[in-house]
Amino acid sequence: MRIDLVDQDHYADSGPPHEQLRWLRENDPVHRHEGEPAFWAVTRYDDVVHVSRHSELFSSHRKLALFDEMPEEQRALQRLMMLNQDPPEHTRRRSLVNRGFTPRTIGALEQHIREICDDLLDKCAGEADFVTDVAAPLPLYVICELLGAPVSDRDKLFNWSNRMIGAQDPDYAPASEDEGDPAMEVYAYANQLAALRRENPRDDIVTKLIQPDDNGETLTESEFDLFVLLLVVAGNETTRNAASGGMLALFDHPDQWDRLVADPSLARTAADEIVRWVSPVNLFRRTATRDVVLGGKQIKEDDKVVVFYSSANRDTSVFPDAEVFDIGRDPNPQIGFGGGGAHFCLGNHLAKLELRVLFEQLARRYPRLRRTGEARRLRSNFINGIKELPVVLR
Ligand code: HEM
């Protein structure tokens, strides 16, 4: 079988190459992908978990994205982000920000999220684009709420986040050469937000994060700004694509949509199944810190090791009926938020809450929701994304 796991055109046409990934899981689970870039593709669930949990062997810091070419300035900024660090450097920062993302703090947002959802769904009754009108604004408005950012700043943040993540897709290219670096703009914006809260503390996450924790430890000013930048990148596009990918899956499986309409409380288990099925983050890159054997293959120090969540989430040794989209699946040990270990998604409770509330409201309010055209996919092998999904909400 011809294997090309990074071909952007394939992703733009039909999403992750599931057929090739299945073949690899069964025949060559730790596969040497030759070419540019060369890397090891890790496709089985257990191996993805192993790599994720052994940061001493598979580093997040040594090298960065799958494709390493990026301007030096951007690389330097990336290295400072928690996502691209290893313990013990990572541990201190992660424990400081964990305070803002406990299940209790996030649970307290449910009412706000419900109101945001209701408001969005009111506005787009009738013909709409599910991505632009529902899936994209929801996570962004939730992050603005989380940060206490004024409603009037939402469009600005939306534009920055699109430009940062969709970098591989020409549709998201800057409108003119004069547009500045969106990362630097978010960074500066975070700085202003923190200054406001220092002057006027409130009962919100920003205030909590800029204050010392119980041990007197605090995030420095630049650590805080970088963290906000990471939230805007990591919390937006992922949830947007989980929501639109979930909607598409429900259109493709009308029996599951009917089930949800009959019992909207199934939205709780549906949220996990959507993350498993869609795997909005297709892959993540690590770098071997020394020579190591994985799945019988000899990996050399500095080799790129890429874990494919989209593949692990369809591994039949963990999900016997992996090819079935079942919104009632329980238990569901999906690893769309990462395979555990230090970097396990900080926003997983928040993302699941957003998905649960959204699909519950959709099923209650628009039981005759229909697709009116084809979905257009994002041209990216990193984010499994959808750019357009025309619908009619009834
Ligand atoms: C990390 C997926 C939503 C914040 C990650 C990782 C994945 C992921 C795969 C890396 C795990 C690893 O390397 O082991 C997702 C998916 C989401 C989602 C699929 C939506 C369905 C969110 C949201 C937020 C968020 C809503 C915050 C508002 C983060 C942060 C990290 C992260 C800060 C880095 C954690 C660290 O380095 O310690 N996410 N994410 N994510 N995510 Fe999410």
Boltz pocket constraint, residues with backbone or C-beta under 6 A from the ligand:
constraints:
  - pocket:
      binder: B
      contacts: [[A, 52], [A, 82], [A, 83], [A, 84], [A, 94], [A, 143], [A, 230], [A, 231], [A, 234], [A, 235], [A, 236], [A, 238], [A, 239], [A, 242], [A, 275], [A, 279], [A, 280], [A, 281], [A, 284], [A, 335], [A, 336], [A, 337], [A, 338], [A, 339], [A, 340], [A, 341], [A, 342], [A, 343], [A, 344], [A, 345], [A, 346], [A, 347], [A, 348], [A, 350], [A, 351]]
      max_distance: 6.0
